[in-house]
Amino acid sequence: MRTMVSEIKLNYLNDNPVPVPYYVGGKIYVELLRFLTRRYYHPKQIDESKKKPRAKTITDLAINIRYLHHAITFDIELEDEEGELIPAGTLKIEELNSFYMKQILTEMHDEWEIKGQSLVVYLNAWSEFYKFLTAEGISHEMLFEGKIEQNHSKNQDDDPLSHTHGRSTTYTVETDPLIERSWLEYSDDYRGSVISMNQYYELYEALYNDDPVYAVMAGTLMQTFLRIGAAVQMPLIPNKENPLWMRFVEFSDSDDYQSLKYTKKGGDKAKCYVHKETMRLIHEEYLLPFRGEREELFINNYATSKHALKKGITEDDKFLWLNEHGTPVTPKDLQRAFKRASKKLGFKVTPHFMRHTGATQLLYYWAKAKGTEICEHHKLAIHAFLKDQLGHSKMETTLYYIRTIESMKSIAEWASFLPNAIPATKKFKAMRKTVKDAFEESMYRHDKMFKGAA
């Protein structure tokens, strides 16, 4: 097994505009340093059309290429052409091809919420680097097919706020075929990533029939707004990061929430709050009926396998989420389950839809309970309420949620989207109206917890 490459840092020396990229605890990333130096001091040696760039351009190139390295080293498990998982850190940049690059871009768009125009910038930087490797005779697998023109329009059909723009506009983007057209369409809300509750009930049942663990994970994502990578880190029992972690049966009558500490993509630490009703869902729909049998499969089958040995997993490890074979659930496993459910149901839904649907639900009922109109005039109060649980700091993200509800108010299906706040399913006992009641009853404590929610 290949030893995982460490994080890349950028070091600036003596006001030199070209940063020195180096692996933490290791050597300099020579190929990237040569590319940045050549690109700044001798740009025409790379491309005759290139002019000497600004120092910021070089820094941006370095950051974007480092981002690709970190994505495949720490954050993304890729699939080979047979559908087998390739663990993060296994492939190097020189071993990526178009098949893998498409997976990376899709993950960045669907799960990391990176907009299409930003993906174009990333891909342009990566393309320049690969062209340099080719010119230097450095072996790699990445081939770019060339640019294509994609036409886009903003009008009343795809822009819910078009009445404020004066007139429709059309624009053309020249981009790589790896960038999907839909990623570049104009949008200033999350309406396309919010499903109705009827769709959610159908999704939950489809996932439950696939494997109950996927349905319960979907409900957990819905109620906590966590991304997959964070939800996978939820512990079964107290651990180093969460020494006070409780199961549902350990909650006292006065407990409404517990704190979950987790590691975000890129290594930053974050915290969110997990409601008592979420822990009830996990307990009643997964732990009681399924977890014991899966623990035995984990110990007797998986923990003794070569795959577990390669990953350093032993029978003493306590994973919360185990599939029907006793194998720890990975982000890719859950993504695959959602793809299967989408195909069966006839509409697209990804795990990240749960985050947007759940946050939209809670914002709607929070505003209703407080008598606050959901509009940009109240964006500061709404931002203070959402930012901690969602783990974001940008006001732009909050505005997307505000506009989601504003635009949804104008559609006929409004009532079907928000009948209850943060339910899990109408079929299973743990998903019931009391979840909505629990959230509304805990608003006072929630406001105290998140100081500044007006």
Salt bridges, closest charged atoms under 4 A:
GLU7 OE2 - LYS9 NZ 3.65
ASP60 OD2 - LYS56 NZ 2.81
GLU77 OE2 - LYS311 NZ 3.88
GLU79 OE2 - ARG336 NE 2.64
GLU95 OE1 - ARG2 NH1 3.00
ASP110 OD1 - HIS109 ND1 2.91
GLU111 OE1 - HIS352 ND1 3.55
GLU113 OE2 - ARG227 NH2 2.70
GLU113 OE2 - HIS352 NE2 3.20
GLU113 OE2 - ARG355 NE 3.51
GLU113 OE1 - HIS356 NE2 3.23
GLU128 OE1 - ARG39 NE 2.73
GLU128 OE2 - LYS50 NZ 3.53
GLU136 OE1 - ARG34 NH2 2.26
GLU136 OE2 - ARG38 NH1 3.12
ASP159 OD2 - HIS165 ND1 2.74
GLU180 OE2 - LYS102 NZ 3.47
GLU185 OE2 - HIS152 ND1 3.38
GLU185 OE2 - ARG181 NE 3.32
GLU205 OE2 - LYS427 NZ 3.52
ASP210 OD2 - ARG340 NE 2.76
ASP211 OD1 - ARG294 NH2 2.86
ASP256 OD2 - ARG445 NH1 2.95
GLU277 OE1 - ARG280 NE 2.98
GLU284 OE2 - ARG280 NH1 3.59
GLU295 OE1 - ARG291 NH1 2.50
GLU295 OE2 - LYS318 NZ 3.24
GLU324 OE2 - HIS325 NE2 3.83
GLU376 OE2 - ARG403 NE 3.11
ASP388 OD2 - LYS387 NZ 3.78
GLU440 OE2 - LYS436 NZ 3.44
ASP447 OD2 - LYS370 NZ 3.06
